[in-house]
Every structure is written in structure tokens, then in C-alpha cells.
């Protein structure tokens, strides 16, 4: 009879087995109650932008769950990614296993004077690069402050029903019928998505969705039309962004950009992109906001002082 059989069948061997099992149970019980160690990892991309996510340590294989929800935070005029650093940390601490928070700084400081469309294009390309760095993400949300809300609205229109998770497929041979069927299937998969991801939340804080032009649109002017007119004429001081905010931009006979952004255009589906999000939330200061009028921030298009006034002032 082998030594293993003797040890397993004898009383001493059975006692050792019981002690070993007891130690394993105690160890597993302790591991369940001991808090998992985690650290907040900040990953810069070398261009001023950075991602935040919580990395969990000590859960068996040494790797925590891969977050699947990307949150893009966009700063306002003359801002930077640092404006969102505290909020990003709070998001990651609250939902450590779910979120990757990207604080954008592609449009910072005086680059925020380049215009809503130029900044929106930059943000769209930035989001594509973030998704490629984190191929495991499946959902996407945006949070924009002030001008950042307008930039985010332009960017989502650029990313609407656009697949950026895979490189274009080049077939060496094959029928056009197969290619058309593949394209049709791909369009169905991308329907209602932002950059190939499921859109969840679109949130803006103190964003002038209807611009800053119009009677009493900027409370700091106290309703004096002369001051409002002077501000509109001096909008060039803020570059193309100022022209967009005061509705003084007219390119090739087209309406001002913010007026075009309240509906779908041929090349950019502004409204459809916004509607694709599960939740759309706007935050505004009910009192003591000397810069932005409540109606413009709340996007009240169909009030008497909303879209009709907006179109009248833009004419």
C-alpha cells in the first residue's frame, strides 16, 4: 500500500486534511471581509488630456473589473481639464468598477476662441482616440460646462452613427452584393449610437444653448439694448466663438451656427444625436446668474422669448 493511501486512510492523515480545509475556509472568509485595495489612476495622453479610473488590487488574479462606461467632461471658455479634476475623482470613487472619466483639454485657454465647430471637431477626434485606448468601453456619456456643452453637442453630431471601434475592412475579393449586405448590417448596428457606443447621459451646466444675443439675454447688461448692441458688435474679441455666441456668424448665406444646431442638417444630425441619449439633463442657476439668461440655458425653444426671438435676432 502506498504512503499516500496510508496517510489518507489513517486518523492522522484525516486530521491533517480537516485542518487544511479549515484553514482554507478561514482564509476565504477573511478575504471576503477585508477591504480591497484600490488606487485612482490618472493616465495622461501627452496632449494635456487625462483619463481617470479606479484600479483594484488584490481580488484574486490581481486585476479588477474593466470599466465599460466612458464619461467625457468638457470645460468652458478659457478653461482646462483641471476644472473637472475634483468632479472626476468623485465619479471614480462613487462608481469605481463602472467608469472611465476623460477630462478633455484639447480645447483649453485661448483655443476656446476658435469657434464651436472647430472645437467640436477637435473633441470628436479626441473621443475617438480615447475609445481606441479603451476598447472595452460600451457606453458613453458627456458632461459639459458653459461653452463646453455647445462643443459637446457639435461633437456628438459628428460622432452620431459613426463606427470608430474598428478599422475599415478592405476585402481582397468578393461580390458587391456581399459588401452591400455587410454595409447594411453595419448601419443597423450603429443606428442610434455615438461613436459605436450606447449613449446614456448628456448633461450641461450653465450652457447658453440659444446664445447670448437678444434682449435681456445677458443679465449683466441690465436690459439696456445699447449695451447689448455694443457687445454684439464687439463679439470678435472672443474670436469665432464670440461670433457664434452673439449670432453674428453668417457663412455663405447660412443661418448662424447655433440656429442650425437646433435641428438636423444634411451633414450633421444635431437633434437626432441629442435624442439618442437615454437621459438629457440641463442645469441652470435660477438666481444670481449675471452672465446667462435662464431661458437660453434651459433651451426653452417654444416659449415666446425662445425660438421666435432667437430667429428674429439672428435675422
Rosetta blueprint (number, residue, H / E / L):
1 X L
2 X L
3 X H
4 X H
5 X H
6 X H
7 X H
8 X H
9 X H
10 X L
11 X H
12 X H
13 X H
14 X H
15 X H
16 X H
17 X H
18 X H
19 X H
20 X H
21 X H
22 X H
23 X H
24 X H
25 X H
26 X H
27 X H
28 X H
29 X H
30 X H
31 X H
32 X H
33 X H
34 X L
35 X L
36 X L
37 X E
38 X E
39 X E
40 X E
41 X E
42 X E
43 X E
44 X E
45 X L
46 X L
47 X L
48 X L
49 X L
50 X E
51 X E
52 X E
53 X E
54 X E
55 X E
56 X E
57 X E
58 X L
59 X L
60 X L
61 X L
62 X L
63 X L
64 X L
65 X L
66 X L
67 X L
68 X L
69 X E
70 X E
71 X E
72 X E
73 X E
74 X E
75 X L
76 X L
77 X L
78 X L
79 X L
80 X L
81 X H
82 X H
83 X H
84 X H
85 X H
86 X H
87 X H
88 X H
89 X H
90 X H
91 X H
92 X H
93 X H
94 X H
95 X L
96 X L
97 X L
98 X L
99 X E
100 X E
101 X E
102 X E
103 X E
104 X L
105 X L
106 X L
107 X L
108 X L
109 X H
110 X H
111 X H
112 X H
113 X H
114 X L
115 X L
116 X H
117 X H
118 X H
119 X H
120 X H
121 X H
122 X H
123 X H
124 X H
125 X H
126 X H
127 X H
128 X H
129 X H
130 X H
131 X H
132 X H
133 X H
134 X L
135 X L
136 X L
137 X L
138 X L
139 X E
140 X E
141 X E
142 X E
143 X E
144 X E
145 X E
146 X L
147 X H
148 X H
149 X H
150 X H
151 X H
152 X H
153 X H
154 X H
155 X H
156 X H
157 X H
158 X H
159 X H
160 X E
161 X L
162 X L
163 X L
164 X L
165 X L
166 X L
167 X L
168 X L
169 X L
170 X L
171 X L
172 X L
173 X L
174 X L
175 X L
176 X H
177 X H
178 X H
179 X H
180 X H
181 X H
182 X H
183 X H
184 X H
185 X H
186 X H
187 X H
188 X H
189 X H
190 X H
191 X L
192 X L
193 X L
194 X E
195 X L
196 X L
197 X E
198 X E
199 X E
200 X E
201 X E
202 X E
203 X E
204 X E
205 X E
206 X L
207 X L
208 X L
209 X L
210 X L
211 X L
212 X L
213 X L
214 X L
215 X L
216 X L
217 X L
218 X L
219 X H
220 X H
221 X H
222 X L
223 X L
224 X L
225 X H
226 X H
227 X H
228 X H
229 X H
230 X H
231 X H
232 X H
233 X H
234 X L
235 X H
236 X H
237 X H
238 X H
239 X H
240 X H
241 X H
242 X H
243 X H
244 X H
245 X H
246 X L
247 X L
248 X L
249 X L
250 X L
251 X L
252 X L
253 X L
254 X L
255 X L
256 X L
257 X H
258 X H
259 X H
260 X H
261 X L
262 X L
263 X L
264 X E
265 X L
266 X L
267 X L
268 X L
269 X E
270 X H
271 X H
272 X H
273 X H
274 X H
275 X H
276 X L
277 X L
278 X L
279 X E
280 X E
281 X E
282 X E
283 X E
284 X L
285 X L
286 X L
287 X L
288 X L
289 X L
290 X L
291 X L
292 X L
293 X L
294 X H
295 X H
296 X H
297 X H
298 X H
299 X L
300 X L
301 X L
302 X L
303 X L
304 X L
305 X L
306 X L
307 X H
308 X H
309 X H
310 X H
311 X H
312 X H
313 X H
314 X H
315 X L
